[in-house]
Amino acid sequence: MEPRPHLLPRLFIDVVLPSAIAALALVLALCVQQTHHLAERTDAAIALRLERLAGELGSQSQALPQATLDRALRDGQEDQLVRVELHRPDGSLWSSGAPVAEGGAIYRSELRDAGQAASWLSMQVDIRPLRRAQGMVWLLGSLCAMGIVLLTWLARATLRHRVMEPLAQVREALHELVNARRPTLEIGATSAEFDDLQLTLQRLTELQDEQRRDWSALQHDNAVEALDRLRQSQAATRSKSQFIALVSHHFRQPLQALELFAGGLDGDGERRPLFDQMRASIAAMTRLLDALLEISRLDAGVIAVKPAGFTAAELFMRDRTSLNHEAAQQQVTLAWRGSHHRLHGDADVAAQLLYQLASNAIASAPHGRVLIAARRRGQAVRIEVRDNGPGIAVIHQQRIFEEFVQLQTGESERRNGYGLGLAIAERLARLLGTRIGLRSEPGRGSTFWFDLPHLPVMEIHSTPRSRSSATWRQAS
């Protein structure tokens, strides 16, 4: 698309320039017509005088023509006649007046009598006054042309001052309005149309100010409402955490007492399966309460992170016995790799996170294989938990970190547990300042990982740390 010309050149070319060209052409035509008219009038006057003189001389062919020539010279002074000559067939020359060296024009006419040779009559006219008159005509035409050019320039300046400058101010005002700024528009008394534009822009400015005030008020109301909802949500979360912690605390002791009581009972025969089922139910309720208590503690933010240096071997040894026991129950082969890496972070929280991921992998791959490895990734060490279980579809990979979400591994089979292990792991990862990554495909197993900063050798601290309570580790 070709670029369009600006408005001022377009107005000048379309409106002013045609009128100026037409006026100049009219002046030129008038000058040419007037010069031709002056020349034709002079020629006609001399031709008429020459014809009259020829008639007089023709009627007086036998008389002396000098007096007639002198009288014709006197009568033709107003026509700038300077010399009259008569050439007879016999070679005689009669003349009146003195010839001019420059600026003269000669007019001739033939005198023919019946049966006689022809005579010639000539008149010399001074045409310098005619040239001066014609020059004056062209001078006046040139002045008119200069006036037209001057008016054309004034018209262009008027267009710039009366049209383009107000339009530029209107454009700047519109740009200010578009950029949400208050425009300063002072067009002045140019025309009624621009006065209307100025009033319209002022009205638009007022409407924009009103909308800005309304928008500010709406934003303030929304911010206040959002803050209230956030406070209510935080209060509800705290209330839920406090309620779960209170319920878990009050139920834990009776359940522990009931578990000890059931363990002291020794049933025989038909009652033995009943006691086994009772102990399994008590253990399941204990695991659920422990998981709920751990989630409430993480949501309440009461767990303090204490970063320090430790090795991957220390991390793997924290819960290796418990994980080996779970793997033996599920007939899972458990492997460990990369225990020489050095890490930095809270070892207790990292061990809890690794336990949750490993326990979830063991439960997901019965009769399979689970690999727990530490790998160097730039300035960090990646802790991976890989299993060869059924895998997770992409559409479910975000849902599994929600509370009480548990995917079925078969058409009707459901894993043991309550779907809280990965929810706890996700909160532990946030507490460590990292995140849990997942790579999985249906039928190809799953790989969970999280990253911890790598620690140089000289920064490792050997200070022993107290082990956290292991009661929650049954909640997977």
N, C-alpha and C positions, 0 to 999 in steps of 0.2 A: 504494500500500500504506500503510495507516494505521500510525502509529508505535505500537509496543507499550509498555504501561506498565512501570514498573520492578518489580522483584521484590517489594520490601517493601510497596508499596501493594497489589499483587496478593495476597500472602499475608495481609495484614491484612483485605482485603475478602472473600477466599474462605474464610478459616479462623477468624479471631478475631471479626470483626464479626458474622457470623450467630449465633455462640454468645452474644455479648453481647446482641444484640437478643432472642434467645429467653429469656435470663435476665431481662431487663427486662420482657418481656411476661408471664412467669410471676409475677414480683413484683407487677405491676399486677393481674393476675387474683386473686392471693391477697389483696391489700389490698381489692379490691372485694368479694370473697366474704366476708371477715371482717367488714367494715362491715355488709353486708347481714345476716349471721348475728347480729350483736349487736342490730340493730334488730328483726329477726324474733323473737329470744328475748324481748326486752323487751315487744313487742306480744303475744306469746303468754302471757306471765306476767300482764299486766294484763287481757287478755281472760278468762283463767281465773278470776282473782280477781273480776272484775266479774260473771261468770256465777254464781259461788258466792254472792256477796252478794245478787244478784237472787233466787236460790233461797231464801235465808234470809228475805229481806224478803217474798217471795211467800207463804211459809207463816205469816208473822206480820203479815198485812195489817191486823188490827184493833188490834194492840198498838202501843205507842210504839216507833218504830224508832231512837231516839237511841242506845240502848245498843249496838245491832247496828252502827250506823255508827261509833261510837267504837272498838269492838273491831276492825272491819275496818280502820280507820285505823292502829291499833297493829300489827295483823298485817301491814300493807302497807308498813311503813317500809323494809323491806329492798328493796322494789321502788320506792323513792323516791315512795311515795304520800303526797301532801300535803293532799288535801281530797276529801271524799266528800259528795255532795249527793243528796237524794231529793225529787223534785217530785211531789206528790199531785194527783189530778184536782181536788180541792177548792181548790187554790191554795196549800196549805200547803207550806212548805219546811223540810226537815230537813237539817242539815249537820254536818260534823265536820271540824276542821282549818282552817288559814288558807291562802288562795290565794297563789300566787307571781306576781309581776308579769311576770317574764321567764323564758324557758326552761321553760315548762310546756306539757304536752299534755293534752287533755281526751278521755276515752273515755266514751261514752254507751251505755246499753242501755235498752230499753223493757220495762216490767213491765205485762202485760195480764192481768186476772182475768176470768173468765167473767161476762158481764153487767155489767161495770163499765168505767169509762173507764180509759185507760192512764195509768200513772205512768212517770216518767223517772228513771233512776239514772245519775249521772255521777261520774267519778273524774278528778281532776287529778293528773298525774304530773310530777315534775321530771326532765326529760331531759338536763340538763347533764352528769351523770356519763356518760350514753350518748355524748354528743358528745365528751367528753374521751377516752373509751375508743376511739371511732372515730378521733379525732385522733392518739392514740398509735399506732394501727395504721398510719395513713398516714405518721407520723414514722418508724416502724421500716421501712416499705416504702421511704421515701426514703433512709434510711441504707443499706439493701440495694442500692438503685439506684446510690448513690454508690460503694459498694464494688465493684459490677460495673464501673462506669466506670473506677475506679482499677485494677482487675485488667486491664481491657482495655488501658489505657495501659501498665501493666507488661508485658503480653504483647507489645505493640508494641516496647517498649524491649528486651525479651529477644530478640525476633526480630532487632532491629538488632544487638545485641551478640553474640548467639550464632550468627547465621546470616549477616547482611549484611556485618559487618566481616570475618569470616574469608573470605567469598567475595570481598570486595574485595581482600584480601591475596593470595588465590589468583589473581585476575585480574591484579594487578600483577606477580606472579611469572611468570605466563604471558607477559605483555608483555615482561618482561625476557628471558625465554628466546627469544621470537621475535626480539628485537633483538640476540640473541647476547651478552647480558650475564648475569652471574651474579646470580640473585635472592637477596634476603634475606627469608626467610619464617619468621615467628615467630607462628604461629596461637595457640599455647597449648592447654591442655587443655580444649577445648570439647566435643568428642564424638569417638567412635571413627571416624566417617566422615571428619571433618576431619583426624584423625591419619593415616588412610590416605592422604588427599590430600597431606598434608605429606610423608609418606614417598615417595609417588610423584613429587612435584616434586623432592625431593632426589635421587632416582634419575635423573630426567631431567636435572638439573643436572650430575650426575656423568657421564652419558652425553654431554652436550654438551661438557663439558670434555675428555673422551676424544676425541671427534670433532674438537674444535678442535686438540688436540695432534697427532692423526693428520693432519689437514689441513695444519697448519703443517709437519709433517715431510714430507708429500707435496709441498707447494709448494717446500720447500727442495730436496728431491731433484730435482723437475722443473726448478727454476732451475739447479741444478748441472749437470743433464743438458743443458739447453738451452744453458748457457754452454759446456759441452764441445763440443756440436755446432756452436755458432757459431765457436768457436776452430778446430775441425777444418775447417769450411767456409772460414773465412778463410785457414787454412793451405793448403787445397786450391786456393783461388783464387790465392793468392800463388804456389804451386807451378806452377799452370797458366800464370799470367802470365809467371813466370820461364822456364818451359819454352818457351812460345811466343816470348818475346823472344830466348832463346838460339838456338832453331832458326832464327828469322827472321834473326838476325844472322849465323849461320854459313851460311845458304843465300843471303843477299843477295849477298855478294861473289862466290861462284861463278856465280850467275845474272847478275850484272852483267858478269863477265868473259866468260861465255858469250854474252851479248847483244852485247858489243863484238866478240867473235870472229865471231859470225854476221853482224854488220853489216859486217865487213871482207870477208866472202866475197861474191862477186858471181857468182851462177849465171846460166847462159844456157840457153835452150831448155827442156828438160824439167825441169831441176833448179831452175829459178827458183820455181815454185810450192812446191817442197819447202822451199826456204830461207825463203820468205814464211811458210809454215805454222810453221816452226821459230821464226822471230822472233815470230810471234803467240803461240805457246805460251809462249815465254820471258817475253813481256810479261804474259800472263795470270798466270803463276806469280809474277812480281814484284808485280803488283797484289794478289794474294792474301796474299803474305807481308807486304806493307806494311799491309794492312788488319788482319791478325792482330796485327802489331806495335803498331798504333795502339790496338786494343782492349785489349791487354795493358798498355800504358802507362796507359790510362784506368782500367782496373780496379785497377792497382797504386797509383794515386793519386800518381804521380810528376810530374804536370803541375801547376805552380803557376799560379794565376790572379793576374793583375796588373791590377786595374781602372784605367781611365783614361778620359778623354773623347775622343770621336772623332765624325765625322760619318757619315751614311749613305753619302755619296759615297765616303769613304775605304773603307768596308766593301764597297761594290759594286766598287770598282776593284781590290781585292786579287786576285781570281781571275776577273776579267771576260774576260781573254784566253782562259784555259783553258775557261771555260764557253761562250764564243762558238765556240771550235773544236769542242767536243762538240756544240753545237747545229747547226753547219754539217754535221757528219758525219751527224746524225740528221735533217737537213732540218727543223729546228725554228726557228720565229721567236721570238727572245728579246727581251723588252721590260723596261725598268727605269723605275721611278716613285718619286718622293719622296726624292730624294737630298739634300734640304736639311735633313732632320731631324738633330738632335744627340743622340748616345747616350752612355751610360756603361757601361763593362764592359771585359772583356778583348777587344781588337780581334782578336787572333790566333785565339782560341777561337771568337769570334763568326763570323769569316770561314770557319773550318773548318766550323762548323755550317751556315752558309748554303751553302757549296759542296756539302756532302753532300745537303741538301734540293734544291738546284737541279739537281745532277747526277741525282738520282733522278727529278725531274720531267721532265727532258729525255729520260731513258731510257724513261719511262712514256708519253710523247706523241710518238712519231715522226711526222714530217710534220705536227705540230700547232703549238701556240703555248704559250709559258711566260711568265708575268708575274712579275717580282720587284719588290716594292713595299715602301715603308716608310710606315706610317700612324700618326698620333697617336691614342692610346687613353688618355685621362685623363692620368695622370702617367707613362705609359710610351709607348714607340714599338713598334708591332707590325711585325715583318718577315714578310712573306707571300711564299710561293712558290705560284703558282697555275698549273695546267695543265689542258688540255682532253682529257686521256687517258681511258681506259676507266673510271676511278673504282674505288673500293674498297667492297665490301659491309661493312655494319656488323659482321658476325660476324668479319671479318678485320682490323678496324682496330686491334686490340690486338696481334695476332700479327705484324704487319709490323715491329714494333720488336724482335722477337726475332732472335737470331743465326741466319743461314743460312735464313731464311724468305723465300721469293720467290714471289709469286703469278704464275700463268700469265695472259698477256694474251689467249690464244686457246685453242682446243681442244688444240693440240699445241705451240704456240709458247712458248718460254721466253726471258725477257730475259737479255741478257749480264750477267755479274757473279756474285756469290756470296751476295747477300742480307745483306751486312754494312754497307751504307751507312747505313740508318736505325738499326741498332743502335749504330753509332758516333755518329750524330747525337743519339740519346737520351742517351748518356753525356756528350756535350759540353754538352747543355742542362742536365743536372744539375750539371755543373761550373760553368756560368755562373749557377746559382741560379734557373733558369727551367724551363719545360717546353715540350714540343712539342704544339701543338694540331692537330687534324685535322678537316676537314669534307669529306665526300666521299659521293657516291652513284654507283651503277653507271650508266655511260653519261653522266655529267654532270661528269666531271673530279674533281680533288682540289685542296684548298688546305691546305698546311702553314704553320704560323706559330710564332713564338716572340716573347716580349716582352723588351725591354731598357729600363732606366730612362731617362727623358728628362733631358737635361742642359741647364741654362741657358747662355746665351752666355758669361758671364764665367768659367765653370768649365772651358771647353774647353782642353785641353793640346795644344800643337803639337809636342811632343817626338817626333821620328821613332822608330819602333819597328822592330826588326829583323824581317824576314820569316822565318817558320818554313819548315822544309823542305817542299818541294812533292812529294816522292816519294810520300807517302801519298795524295795527291789522285786517284790513278788507281783507288783501291779504292772503287768505288760498288756 
